[in-house]
Amino acid sequence: MAESASLFARKLRAWRAGAGIHGRITQEMLAERLGVSVDAVGKYERSASFIRGDLEHRLADELGWSREEILACREDWDARRQEPRKGAYRLLDDTLVGEVYGGSWHRAARASIVLANEEFGVLPEELAPNEKVFLPIYETYRDHWAAVMRDGRMVAKWALPFLDFEDEALFRAGRLIEAELSVDRIRRPILPGTYYGYSPAVVVRPGHEAAGTLLLSSFVRFLEGLANREVLLHGIGTVSVSPGGAQICRDIGMTRLGSHCLDPDFGVWELPGAAVPKSIFARRSTILRRCYTEAFGT
């Protein structure tokens, strides 16, 4: 197969060549195992398509692939789909940081805070996106936030630092003040276990709703990477400061715990770990569905 073949295509062909006791496994036999058509298998092996998310578990169940192997295939496929053409949405990476921000992740992190301020408008200073607070956090925990770019402009972002136990309790009580956060109050997920993720900002510029798909995919990959290290979230929390933000929380499957102490219209929302298997994230990832079901039940 040509060098440009996807990792998924190469692995499937290699598996077929080596799985048969009396010779190669045919495409028909592989299609039956995966629950897809023979035409679909042909497209997989030609690097023309990738298996649907709700069928990924069959790669593990029927072919014996590990979660890491499946994730690597999907990441390779996603990377192949993100062509750097004009007008395309692209996930911020080292290449784009070099092109747009002169190679400085510091400047990129600052741009993400500017984006949040522009879209959120005027907020109480206790909850307003604060460069002094979040710039050190984003620089220290660079893998805990992501952004989508289009034609050199940042149009969407998410962030998810992990709160310490005291701040988690304050958040649940509606009394967390973002302006008081600092790097030393953020937990680093070094060891396996459960943590609490807090999202200070999920932002999509008006007119760039299509960027939301790429943003969601990057967040799912982030959670999968953690799950592969046995790092799970027993909760994901955020504060909605607008009707649109509250609707996003509902769409994700979050539950409103109450109001924030600064304003009764500001909602305190949470997605418990036990709710992840039925969330939009698990619908896009069999890895998350399995890991969170095993850890927290359904």
KOLDRENVEX-62656 format. One record per residue (C-alpha): residue in one letter; z, x, y; residue number from 1. Coordinates in Angstrom, 1 decimal. Each point is the difference from the previous one (the first is absolute). Example, Ala and Ser with C-alpha at 12.3 -4.5 7.8 and 13.67 -1.06 7.14 Angstrom:
2
setor res:A	zz:7.8	xx:12.3	yy:-4.5	n:1
setor res:S	zz:-0.7	xx:1.4	yy:3.4	n:2
END
This chain:
298
setor res:M	zz:0.0	xx:0.0	yy:0.0	n:1
setor res:A	zz:-0.7	xx:1.2	yy:3.5	n:2
setor res:E	zz:2.8	xx:1.8	yy:1.9	n:3
setor res:S	zz:0.1	xx:-3.0	yy:2.5	n:4
setor res:A	zz:1.3	xx:-2.3	yy:-2.8	n:5
setor res:S	zz:3.4	xx:-1.6	yy:0.8	n:6
setor res:L	zz:3.1	xx:1.1	yy:-1.9	n:7
setor res:F	zz:0.2	xx:-3.4	yy:-1.6	n:8
setor res:A	zz:-3.6	xx:0.3	yy:-1.3	n:9
setor res:R	zz:0.6	xx:3.5	yy:-1.4	n:10
setor res:K	zz:3.3	xx:-1.0	yy:-1.7	n:11
setor res:L	zz:-1.6	xx:-3.2	yy:-1.6	n:12
setor res:R	zz:-2.9	xx:1.9	yy:-1.4	n:13
setor res:A	zz:2.3	xx:2.8	yy:-1.3	n:14
setor res:W	zz:2.3	xx:-2.7	yy:-1.6	n:15
setor res:R	zz:-2.9	xx:-1.7	yy:-1.7	n:16
setor res:A	zz:-1.3	xx:3.4	yy:-1.3	n:17
setor res:G	zz:3.3	xx:0.9	yy:-1.5	n:18
setor res:A	zz:1.7	xx:-3.3	yy:-1.1	n:19
setor res:G	zz:-2.2	xx:-0.9	yy:-3.0	n:20
setor res:I	zz:1.2	xx:1.1	yy:-3.4	n:21
setor res:H	zz:-3.5	xx:-0.1	yy:-1.5	n:22
setor res:G	zz:-1.9	xx:0.6	yy:3.2	n:23
setor res:R	zz:-0.2	xx:-1.1	yy:3.6	n:24
setor res:I	zz:1.5	xx:-3.3	yy:1.2	n:25
setor res:T	zz:-2.9	xx:-2.1	yy:1.3	n:26
setor res:Q	zz:0.0	xx:-1.7	yy:3.4	n:27
setor res:E	zz:0.2	xx:-3.3	yy:-1.8	n:28
setor res:M	zz:3.2	xx:1.0	yy:-1.7	n:29
setor res:L	zz:1.5	xx:1.3	yy:3.2	n:30
setor res:A	zz:-1.0	xx:-3.2	yy:1.8	n:31
setor res:E	zz:1.9	xx:-2.0	yy:-2.6	n:32
setor res:R	zz:3.1	xx:2.1	yy:0.4	n:33
setor res:L	zz:0.0	xx:-0.3	yy:3.8	n:34
setor res:G	zz:-0.9	xx:-3.7	yy:0.0	n:35
setor res:V	zz:-3.1	xx:0.6	yy:2.1	n:36
setor res:S	zz:-3.8	xx:-0.3	yy:-0.5	n:37
setor res:V	zz:-2.1	xx:2.8	yy:-1.4	n:38
setor res:D	zz:-1.8	xx:0.0	yy:3.4	n:39
setor res:A	zz:3.3	xx:0.6	yy:1.7	n:40
setor res:V	zz:0.7	xx:3.1	yy:-2.2	n:41
setor res:G	zz:-3.5	xx:1.2	yy:0.8	n:42
setor res:K	zz:0.7	xx:-0.2	yy:3.7	n:43
setor res:Y	zz:3.3	xx:1.8	yy:-0.5	n:44
setor res:E	zz:-1.7	xx:2.9	yy:-1.7	n:45
setor res:R	zz:-2.7	xx:0.2	yy:2.6	n:46
setor res:S	zz:2.6	xx:0.2	yy:2.8	n:47
setor res:A	zz:-1.3	xx:-3.3	yy:1.3	n:48
setor res:S	zz:3.2	xx:-2.0	yy:-0.4	n:49
setor res:F	zz:3.8	xx:0.3	yy:-0.6	n:50
setor res:I	zz:2.1	xx:-2.2	yy:-2.3	n:51
setor res:R	zz:1.8	xx:-2.9	yy:1.7	n:52
setor res:G	zz:3.6	xx:0.4	yy:0.9	n:53
setor res:D	zz:1.2	xx:-2.7	yy:-2.3	n:54
setor res:L	zz:-1.7	xx:1.8	yy:-3.0	n:55
setor res:E	zz:1.3	xx:3.5	yy:0.7	n:56
setor res:H	zz:2.9	xx:-0.6	yy:-2.4	n:57
setor res:R	zz:-2.6	xx:0.0	yy:-2.9	n:58
setor res:L	zz:-0.8	xx:3.6	yy:0.7	n:59
setor res:A	zz:3.6	xx:0.8	yy:-0.9	n:60
setor res:D	zz:0.4	xx:-2.6	yy:-2.8	n:61
setor res:E	zz:-3.4	xx:0.5	yy:-1.7	n:62
setor res:L	zz:-1.0	xx:3.6	yy:0.9	n:63
setor res:G	zz:3.5	xx:1.6	yy:0.3	n:64
setor res:W	zz:-0.5	xx:1.2	yy:3.5	n:65
setor res:S	zz:3.1	xx:0.9	yy:2.0	n:66
setor res:R	zz:0.8	xx:-1.6	yy:3.3	n:67
setor res:E	zz:-0.7	xx:3.3	yy:1.7	n:68
setor res:E	zz:-3.5	xx:0.2	yy:-1.5	n:69
setor res:I	zz:-0.8	xx:-3.6	yy:1.1	n:70
setor res:L	zz:1.3	xx:0.7	yy:3.5	n:71
setor res:A	zz:-2.1	xx:3.2	yy:0.3	n:72
setor res:C	zz:-3.1	xx:-1.9	yy:-1.0	n:73
setor res:R	zz:0.6	xx:-2.7	yy:2.6	n:74
setor res:E	zz:0.8	xx:2.5	yy:2.7	n:75
setor res:D	zz:-3.2	xx:1.8	yy:-0.8	n:76
setor res:W	zz:-2.0	xx:-3.2	yy:0.1	n:77
setor res:D	zz:1.6	xx:-1.1	yy:3.3	n:78
setor res:A	zz:-0.8	xx:3.4	yy:1.5	n:79
setor res:R	zz:-3.7	xx:-0.3	yy:-1.1	n:80
setor res:R	zz:-0.2	xx:-3.4	yy:1.7	n:81
setor res:Q	zz:1.3	xx:1.2	yy:3.3	n:82
setor res:E	zz:-3.2	xx:1.6	yy:1.3	n:83
setor res:P	zz:0.3	xx:1.6	yy:3.5	n:84
setor res:R	zz:-2.8	xx:-2.1	yy:1.6	n:85
setor res:K	zz:0.1	xx:-1.2	yy:3.6	n:86
setor res:G	zz:1.8	xx:-3.3	yy:0.4	n:87
setor res:A	zz:1.8	xx:0.3	yy:-3.3	n:88
setor res:Y	zz:3.8	xx:-0.4	yy:-0.4	n:89
setor res:R	zz:1.6	xx:3.2	yy:-1.3	n:90
setor res:L	zz:3.5	xx:0.9	yy:-1.0	n:91
setor res:L	zz:1.5	xx:2.7	yy:2.2	n:92
setor res:D	zz:0.0	xx:3.3	yy:-1.9	n:93
setor res:D	zz:-0.1	xx:3.7	yy:0.8	n:94
setor res:T	zz:-3.7	xx:-0.1	yy:0.6	n:95
setor res:L	zz:0.3	xx:-2.8	yy:2.6	n:96
setor res:V	zz:3.0	xx:1.6	yy:1.6	n:97
setor res:G	zz:-2.1	xx:3.1	yy:0.5	n:98
setor res:E	zz:-2.9	xx:-2.0	yy:1.4	n:99
setor res:V	zz:2.0	xx:-2.3	yy:2.3	n:100
setor res:Y	zz:3.3	xx:1.7	yy:0.7	n:101
setor res:G	zz:-0.9	xx:3.7	yy:-0.1	n:102
setor res:G	zz:1.7	xx:0.5	yy:-3.3	n:103
setor res:S	zz:3.4	xx:-1.2	yy:1.4	n:104
setor res:W	zz:1.9	xx:-2.5	yy:-2.1	n:105
setor res:H	zz:2.5	xx:-0.1	yy:2.9	n:106
setor res:R	zz:-2.7	xx:-1.4	yy:2.3	n:107
setor res:A	zz:-1.0	xx:-2.5	yy:-2.8	n:108
setor res:A	zz:3.6	xx:-1.2	yy:-0.4	n:109
setor res:R	zz:0.3	xx:-0.4	yy:3.8	n:110
setor res:A	zz:-3.3	xx:-2.1	yy:0.0	n:111
setor res:S	zz:1.5	xx:-2.3	yy:-2.7	n:112
setor res:I	zz:3.0	xx:-0.7	yy:2.2	n:113
setor res:V	zz:-2.2	xx:-0.6	yy:3.0	n:114
setor res:L	zz:-2.0	xx:-2.5	yy:-2.1	n:115
setor res:A	zz:3.2	xx:-1.9	yy:-0.9	n:116
setor res:N	zz:1.1	xx:-0.1	yy:3.7	n:117
setor res:E	zz:-3.4	xx:-1.3	yy:1.0	n:118
setor res:E	zz:-0.1	xx:-2.8	yy:-2.5	n:119
setor res:F	zz:3.7	xx:-1.1	yy:0.1	n:120
setor res:G	zz:0.1	xx:-0.2	yy:3.8	n:121
setor res:V	zz:3.3	xx:-0.1	yy:1.8	n:122
setor res:L	zz:3.0	xx:0.1	yy:-2.4	n:123
setor res:P	zz:3.7	xx:0.7	yy:0.5	n:124
setor res:E	zz:0.4	xx:3.7	yy:0.2	n:125
setor res:E	zz:2.3	xx:-0.2	yy:-3.1	n:126
setor res:L	zz:-3.0	xx:-1.0	yy:-2.1	n:127
setor res:A	zz:-3.0	xx:1.3	yy:2.0	n:128
setor res:P	zz:-2.0	xx:2.8	yy:-1.8	n:129
setor res:N	zz:1.8	xx:3.0	yy:1.3	n:130
setor res:E	zz:-1.7	xx:3.4	yy:-0.1	n:131
setor res:K	zz:3.3	xx:2.0	yy:0.2	n:132
setor res:V	zz:1.2	xx:-1.9	yy:-3.1	n:133
setor res:F	zz:-3.1	xx:-0.4	yy:-2.2	n:134
setor res:L	zz:-2.0	xx:3.1	yy:0.8	n:135
setor res:P	zz:2.5	xx:2.3	yy:-1.8	n:136
setor res:I	zz:0.2	xx:-2.5	yy:-2.9	n:137
setor res:Y	zz:-3.8	xx:-0.3	yy:-0.4	n:138
setor res:E	zz:-0.4	xx:3.8	yy:0.2	n:139
setor res:T	zz:2.8	xx:0.6	yy:-2.6	n:140
setor res:Y	zz:-1.1	xx:-2.8	yy:-2.3	n:141
setor res:R	zz:-3.8	xx:0.2	yy:0.4	n:142
setor res:D	zz:-0.7	xx:-1.8	yy:-3.3	n:143
setor res:H	zz:2.1	xx:-3.0	yy:1.1	n:144
setor res:W	zz:-2.6	xx:-1.3	yy:2.5	n:145
setor res:A	zz:-3.8	xx:-0.4	yy:0.0	n:146
setor res:A	zz:-2.6	xx:-1.0	yy:2.5	n:147
setor res:V	zz:-3.6	xx:-1.3	yy:0.0	n:148
setor res:M	zz:-2.6	xx:1.4	yy:2.3	n:149
setor res:R	zz:-3.3	xx:-1.2	yy:1.2	n:150
setor res:D	zz:-2.4	xx:2.1	yy:2.2	n:151
setor res:G	zz:2.8	xx:2.3	yy:1.0	n:152
setor res:R	zz:2.4	xx:-2.7	yy:0.9	n:153
setor res:M	zz:3.2	xx:-1.0	yy:-1.8	n:154
setor res:V	zz:-0.2	xx:-3.8	yy:-0.8	n:155
setor res:A	zz:2.7	xx:-0.6	yy:-2.5	n:156
setor res:K	zz:3.2	xx:1.5	yy:-1.5	n:157
setor res:W	zz:3.0	xx:-0.5	yy:-2.1	n:158
setor res:A	zz:3.3	xx:2.0	yy:-0.3	n:159
setor res:L	zz:2.9	xx:-0.2	yy:-2.5	n:160
setor res:P	zz:2.9	xx:2.4	yy:0.5	n:161
setor res:F	zz:2.9	xx:-0.5	yy:-2.4	n:162
setor res:L	zz:3.3	xx:-1.1	yy:1.5	n:163
setor res:D	zz:3.4	xx:1.4	yy:-1.0	n:164
setor res:F	zz:2.6	xx:-2.4	yy:-1.4	n:165
setor res:E	zz:1.7	xx:-0.7	yy:3.4	n:166
setor res:D	zz:-3.2	xx:-0.7	yy:1.8	n:167
setor res:E	zz:-1.2	xx:-2.2	yy:-2.9	n:168
setor res:A	zz:3.2	xx:-2.1	yy:0.4	n:169
setor res:L	zz:-0.6	xx:-0.2	yy:3.8	n:170
setor res:F	zz:-3.6	xx:-1.1	yy:-0.6	n:171
setor res:R	zz:1.0	xx:-2.8	yy:-2.4	n:172
setor res:A	zz:2.6	xx:-1.2	yy:2.6	n:173
setor res:G	zz:-2.7	xx:-0.1	yy:2.7	n:174
setor res:R	zz:1.7	xx:2.8	yy:2.0	n:175
setor res:L	zz:-2.2	xx:3.1	yy:-0.7	n:176
setor res:I	zz:-1.0	xx:1.7	yy:3.3	n:177
setor res:E	zz:-3.1	xx:2.1	yy:-0.4	n:178
setor res:A	zz:0.8	xx:2.0	yy:3.1	n:179
setor res:E	zz:3.1	xx:1.4	yy:-1.8	n:180
setor res:L	zz:-1.9	xx:1.2	yy:-3.1	n:181
setor res:S	zz:-0.6	xx:3.7	yy:-0.5	n:182
setor res:V	zz:-1.4	xx:2.4	yy:-2.6	n:183
setor res:D	zz:3.4	xx:0.7	yy:-1.5	n:184
setor res:R	zz:0.5	xx:-3.7	yy:-0.7	n:185
setor res:I	zz:-3.1	xx:-0.3	yy:-2.0	n:186
setor res:R	zz:0.2	xx:0.4	yy:-3.8	n:187
setor res:R	zz:-2.3	xx:2.4	yy:-1.7	n:188
setor res:P	zz:-1.1	xx:-1.3	yy:-3.5	n:189
setor res:I	zz:0.5	xx:3.3	yy:-1.9	n:190
setor res:L	zz:1.6	xx:-1.4	yy:-3.1	n:191
setor res:P	zz:-1.0	xx:-3.0	yy:-2.2	n:192
setor res:G	zz:1.9	xx:-3.1	yy:1.0	n:193
setor res:T	zz:-0.3	xx:-3.0	yy:2.4	n:194
setor res:Y	zz:-0.3	xx:0.2	yy:3.8	n:195
setor res:Y	zz:-0.3	xx:-2.5	yy:2.9	n:196
setor res:G	zz:-3.2	xx:0.2	yy:2.0	n:197
setor res:Y	zz:-0.1	xx:-1.2	yy:3.6	n:198
setor res:S	zz:-3.2	xx:-0.7	yy:1.8	n:199
setor res:P	zz:0.2	xx:0.5	yy:3.8	n:200
setor res:A	zz:-3.7	xx:-0.8	yy:0.4	n:201
setor res:V	zz:-3.0	xx:-1.5	yy:-1.7	n:202
setor res:V	zz:-2.7	xx:-0.2	yy:2.6	n:203
setor res:V	zz:-3.6	xx:-1.1	yy:-0.2	n:204
setor res:R	zz:-2.0	xx:-0.1	yy:3.3	n:205
setor res:P	zz:-1.6	xx:-3.4	yy:0.7	n:206
setor res:G	zz:-3.6	xx:0.1	yy:-1.1	n:207
setor res:H	zz:0.7	xx:2.5	yy:-2.7	n:208
setor res:E	zz:1.5	xx:-2.3	yy:-2.7	n:209
setor res:A	zz:-2.4	xx:1.6	yy:-2.5	n:210
setor res:A	zz:2.0	xx:3.2	yy:0.2	n:211
setor res:G	zz:2.9	xx:-1.9	yy:-1.6	n:212
setor res:T	zz:-1.6	xx:0.4	yy:-3.5	n:213
setor res:L	zz:0.0	xx:3.8	yy:0.3	n:214
setor res:L	zz:3.5	xx:-0.1	yy:1.5	n:215
setor res:L	zz:1.3	xx:-2.1	yy:-2.9	n:216
setor res:S	zz:-1.6	xx:2.3	yy:-2.6	n:217
setor res:S	zz:1.6	xx:3.0	yy:1.6	n:218
setor res:F	zz:3.4	xx:-1.6	yy:-0.1	n:219
setor res:V	zz:-0.4	xx:-1.0	yy:-3.7	n:220
setor res:R	zz:-1.0	xx:3.6	yy:-0.9	n:221
setor res:F	zz:3.1	xx:1.2	yy:1.9	n:222
setor res:L	zz:2.2	xx:-2.4	yy:-2.1	n:223
setor res:E	zz:-1.8	xx:1.1	yy:-3.2	n:224
setor res:G	zz:0.6	xx:3.6	yy:0.8	n:225
setor res:L	zz:3.7	xx:-0.6	yy:0.4	n:226
setor res:A	zz:0.1	xx:-2.1	yy:-3.2	n:227
setor res:N	zz:-1.6	xx:2.8	yy:-2.0	n:228
setor res:R	zz:3.0	xx:2.1	yy:1.0	n:229
setor res:E	zz:2.4	xx:-2.8	yy:-1.0	n:230
setor res:V	zz:0.7	xx:-0.7	yy:3.7	n:231
setor res:L	zz:0.2	xx:-3.8	yy:0.6	n:232
setor res:L	zz:0.9	xx:-2.1	yy:3.0	n:233
setor res:H	zz:2.8	xx:-2.6	yy:-0.5	n:234
setor res:G	zz:-1.1	xx:-1.5	yy:3.2	n:235
setor res:I	zz:-2.6	xx:0.3	yy:2.9	n:236
setor res:G	zz:1.2	xx:-1.3	yy:3.3	n:237
setor res:T	zz:-1.5	xx:-0.6	yy:3.4	n:238
setor res:V	zz:0.6	xx:-1.9	yy:3.3	n:239
setor res:S	zz:-2.7	xx:-2.3	yy:1.2	n:240
setor res:V	zz:-0.3	xx:-0.3	yy:3.8	n:241
setor res:S	zz:-2.9	xx:-2.5	yy:0.2	n:242
setor res:P	zz:-1.3	xx:-3.0	yy:-1.9	n:243
setor res:G	zz:-2.9	xx:2.2	yy:-1.3	n:244
setor res:G	zz:2.5	xx:2.5	yy:-1.4	n:245
setor res:A	zz:2.0	xx:-2.8	yy:-1.6	n:246
setor res:Q	zz:-3.2	xx:-1.3	yy:-1.7	n:247
setor res:I	zz:-0.7	xx:3.4	yy:-1.4	n:248
setor res:C	zz:3.5	xx:0.1	yy:-1.5	n:249
setor res:R	zz:-0.6	xx:-3.4	yy:-1.6	n:250
setor res:D	zz:-3.4	xx:1.1	yy:-1.4	n:251
setor res:I	zz:1.6	xx:3.0	yy:-1.6	n:252
setor res:G	zz:2.6	xx:-2.2	yy:-1.6	n:253
setor res:M	zz:3.0	xx:1.1	yy:2.0	n:254
setor res:T	zz:3.1	xx:-2.2	yy:0.6	n:255
setor res:R	zz:1.5	xx:-0.5	yy:3.4	n:256
setor res:L	zz:3.7	xx:1.1	yy:-0.1	n:257
setor res:G	zz:0.8	xx:-1.2	yy:3.5	n:258
setor res:S	zz:-0.5	xx:1.0	yy:3.7	n:259
setor res:H	zz:0.4	xx:3.4	yy:1.7	n:260
setor res:C	zz:3.0	xx:0.3	yy:2.3	n:261
setor res:L	zz:-2.2	xx:0.8	yy:3.0	n:262
setor res:D	zz:-2.1	xx:-3.2	yy:-0.1	n:263
setor res:P	zz:0.3	xx:-3.1	yy:-2.2	n:264
setor res:D	zz:-3.9	xx:-0.1	yy:-0.2	n:265
setor res:F	zz:-0.1	xx:3.4	yy:-1.6	n:266
setor res:G	zz:0.1	xx:-0.5	yy:-3.8	n:267
setor res:V	zz:1.7	xx:2.3	yy:-2.5	n:268
setor res:W	zz:-2.2	xx:0.0	yy:-3.1	n:269
setor res:E	zz:0.4	xx:1.5	yy:-3.5	n:270
setor res:L	zz:-2.0	xx:0.5	yy:-3.1	n:271
setor res:P	zz:2.5	xx:0.6	yy:-2.8	n:272
setor res:G	zz:-1.0	xx:2.4	yy:-2.8	n:273
setor res:A	zz:0.3	xx:-2.9	yy:-2.5	n:274
setor res:A	zz:-2.7	xx:-1.8	yy:2.0	n:275
setor res:V	zz:-2.5	xx:2.8	yy:0.0	n:276
setor res:P	zz:-1.6	xx:-1.0	yy:-3.4	n:277
setor res:K	zz:-1.2	xx:-3.2	yy:1.6	n:278
setor res:S	zz:-0.9	xx:1.5	yy:3.3	n:279
setor res:I	zz:-3.4	xx:0.9	yy:1.5	n:280
setor res:F	zz:0.7	xx:3.6	yy:-0.9	n:281
setor res:A	zz:0.4	xx:-0.6	yy:-3.7	n:282
setor res:R	zz:-3.1	xx:-2.3	yy:-0.1	n:283
setor res:R	zz:-1.9	xx:3.2	yy:0.9	n:284
setor res:S	zz:1.8	xx:2.3	yy:-2.3	n:285
setor res:T	zz:1.0	xx:-0.3	yy:-3.7	n:286
setor res:I	zz:2.1	xx:3.1	yy:0.5	n:287
setor res:L	zz:2.2	xx:-1.7	yy:2.5	n:288
setor res:R	zz:0.2	xx:-3.2	yy:-1.9	n:289
setor res:R	zz:1.2	xx:1.8	yy:-3.1	n:290
setor res:C	zz:2.4	xx:2.4	yy:1.6	n:291
setor res:Y	zz:1.7	xx:-2.6	yy:2.2	n:292
setor res:T	zz:0.1	xx:-2.5	yy:-2.8	n:293
setor res:E	zz:1.7	xx:2.5	yy:-2.3	n:294
setor res:A	zz:2.4	xx:1.0	yy:2.8	n:295
setor res:F	zz:0.9	xx:-3.3	yy:1.6	n:296
setor res:G	zz:-1.3	xx:-2.7	yy:-2.3	n:297
setor res:T	zz:-2.4	xx:-2.8	yy:1.0	n:298
END
